[in-house]
Amino acid sequence: MKLGTVTGRVWATKRLDRLPPGALLLIALDGSEETIVAFDTLGCGDGERVIVSEDDGAADLILGQDTVIDALIVGIVDTQS
């Protein structure tokens, strides 16, 4: 799992039918210059700190088997110590 900050949204005119309801968000990962696209079912907003899982098992567990998602937001960070 990785920590990051929501920096924007990805808009698409077409989506796969098997993609569940949610948004595709741009996430700037902490400690690197890397930005990834992650699927959000929590309703995260710009500037929020999030926990991202890039493990296929996490997406399968939460969204069902055979998902097409490779990075999933699994939490919103309230505080960090």
Sequence and secondary structure as in RCSB ss.txt:
>XXXX:A:sequence
MKLGTVTGRVWATKRLDRLPPGALLLIALDGSEETIVAFDTLGCGDGERVIVSEDDGAADLILGQDTVIDALIVG
IVDTQS
>XXXX:A:secstr
 EEEEEEEEE  S   TTS S EEEEEEETTSS EEEEEESS   TT EEEEE  HHHHHHHH SS   S EEEE
E S   
